[in-house]
Amino acid sequence: MPGPLYVRGSVVIPEAELTWRFSRSSGPGGQGVNTTDSRVELGFDVAATTALTPALKARALDRLAPRLVGGVITVTASEHRSQLRNREAARARLAHLLREAIAPPPKKRRETRPSKGSIERRLAAKKQRSDLKRLRRTLD
């Protein structure tokens, strides 16, 4: 379980840059819910990391800006009863967030014009619909 967090290909976050906090979780768990610290908070300082290149760090800071508090992103997991499974869920969630944040921007859409045939088909369909509605009208 402990060890580096693999985000994608060459992006690996060392265990030393991850901060863990544990607390009591609400929800299912029976009698043990009041005694075990199964809720997990995983923090990662995006602003001070050395695992990301400057370009990836800038992209991540820009995209994660609403979720950052002092340059740190925090992910919480408390859906499982055991702390170990919550730790795994938090690691997976953080990896997914970072993978999306450092992904290259999508390609710009190339503007195109509708073909002559598609314009003619659209106008013919509109004309047909118009004629159908015109024939339904009652004559006063």
C-alpha positions as CSV (number, residue, x, y, z in Angstrom):
1,M,0.0,0.0,0.0
2,P,2.6,2.6,0.9
3,G,4.9,3.8,-1.8
4,P,4.9,6.2,-4.7
5,L,1.6,7.3,-6.4
6,Y,1.6,6.5,-10.1
7,V,-0.4,9.1,-11.9
8,R,0.6,8.3,-15.5
9,G,3.6,7.2,-17.5
10,S,6.5,9.3,-16.3
11,V,4.6,11.2,-13.5
12,V,5.2,9.5,-10.2
13,I,4.6,11.2,-6.8
14,P,6.9,10.0,-4.1
15,E,5.4,8.9,-0.8
16,A,7.2,11.7,1.1
17,E,5.1,14.3,-0.7
18,L,1.8,12.8,0.4
19,T,0.3,13.7,3.8
20,W,-2.2,11.5,5.5
21,R,-4.8,12.3,8.2
22,F,-7.2,9.9,9.9
23,S,-10.3,10.5,11.8
24,R,-13.5,8.8,12.9
25,S,-15.9,8.1,10.1
26,S,-19.7,8.5,10.1
27,G,-21.9,5.9,8.5
28,P,-21.9,2.1,8.7
29,G,-19.5,0.1,10.9
30,G,-21.5,-1.1,13.9
31,Q,-19.9,-0.7,17.3
32,G,-16.4,-0.2,15.8
33,V,-17.4,3.0,14.1
34,N,-16.9,5.0,17.3
35,T,-13.5,3.6,18.0
36,T,-11.6,3.3,14.7
37,D,-10.1,6.0,12.6
38,S,-11.4,4.8,9.3
39,R,-11.9,8.2,7.5
40,V,-8.9,9.2,5.4
41,E,-7.7,12.6,4.2
42,L,-4.9,12.6,1.6
43,G,-3.2,15.8,1.0
44,F,-0.7,16.8,-1.8
45,D,1.1,20.1,-2.1
46,V,0.8,20.8,-5.9
47,A,2.6,24.2,-5.6
48,A,5.7,22.8,-3.9
49,T,6.0,19.4,-5.6
50,T,9.1,18.3,-7.5
51,A,7.4,15.4,-9.2
52,L,5.8,17.6,-11.9
53,T,7.6,19.5,-14.6
54,P,7.1,23.3,-14.5
55,A,4.6,23.1,-17.4
56,L,2.6,20.3,-15.8
57,K,2.6,22.1,-12.4
58,A,1.3,25.3,-14.0
59,R,-1.4,23.4,-15.8
60,A,-2.4,21.5,-12.6
61,L,-2.4,24.7,-10.5
62,D,-4.6,26.4,-13.1
63,R,-7.1,23.6,-13.4
64,L,-7.3,22.7,-9.7
65,A,-7.4,26.3,-8.5
66,P,-10.9,26.1,-7.1
67,R,-10.0,23.0,-5.0
68,L,-6.7,24.2,-3.7
69,V,-6.2,25.6,-0.2
70,G,-2.7,27.2,0.1
71,G,-1.5,25.1,-2.9
72,V,-2.6,21.8,-1.3
73,I,-5.3,19.6,-2.7
74,T,-7.1,17.3,-0.2
75,V,-9.0,14.2,-1.1
76,T,-11.3,12.5,1.5
77,A,-12.5,8.9,1.6
78,S,-14.9,7.4,4.1
79,E,-17.2,5.1,2.1
80,H,-15.6,1.9,3.3
81,R,-15.5,0.4,6.8
82,S,-11.7,-0.3,6.8
83,Q,-9.0,2.3,6.9
84,L,-7.0,0.4,4.3
85,R,-9.7,0.4,1.7
86,N,-10.3,4.1,2.3
87,R,-6.6,4.7,1.8
88,E,-6.7,2.9,-1.5
89,A,-9.8,4.9,-2.5
90,A,-8.2,8.2,-1.6
91,R,-5.0,7.3,-3.6
92,A,-7.1,6.3,-6.6
93,R,-9.2,9.5,-6.4
94,L,-6.1,11.7,-6.1
95,A,-4.4,9.9,-9.0
96,H,-7.5,10.4,-11.2
97,L,-7.7,14.1,-10.3
98,L,-4.1,14.7,-11.1
99,R,-4.3,12.7,-14.3
100,E,-7.2,15.0,-15.5
101,A,-5.5,18.1,-14.3
102,I,-2.2,17.5,-16.2
103,A,-3.8,16.2,-19.4
104,P,-3.1,18.2,-22.5
105,P,-5.9,20.5,-23.6
106,P,-8.2,19.2,-26.3
107,K,-7.5,20.1,-29.9
108,K,-9.4,23.1,-31.2
109,R,-12.4,22.4,-33.4
110,R,-11.9,23.2,-37.0
111,E,-14.8,25.2,-38.2
112,T,-16.6,23.7,-41.2
113,R,-19.5,24.8,-43.4
114,P,-22.5,22.5,-44.0
115,S,-22.5,20.9,-47.5
116,K,-24.8,22.1,-50.2
117,G,-26.7,18.8,-50.1
118,S,-27.3,19.0,-46.3
119,I,-28.6,22.5,-46.7
120,E,-31.0,21.4,-49.5
121,R,-32.2,18.4,-47.4
122,R,-32.8,20.6,-44.4
123,L,-34.8,23.1,-46.4
124,A,-36.8,20.4,-48.2
125,A,-37.7,18.8,-44.8
126,K,-38.8,22.2,-43.5
127,K,-40.9,22.8,-46.6
128,Q,-42.5,19.4,-46.2
129,R,-43.3,20.0,-42.5
130,S,-44.7,23.5,-43.4
131,D,-47.0,22.0,-46.1
132,L,-48.2,19.3,-43.7
133,K,-49.1,21.9,-41.1
134,R,-50.7,24.2,-43.7
135,L,-53.0,21.4,-44.9
136,R,-54.1,20.7,-41.3
137,R,-55.5,24.2,-40.9
138,T,-59.2,24.8,-41.0
139,L,-60.6,27.3,-43.5
140,D,-62.7,30.0,-41.8
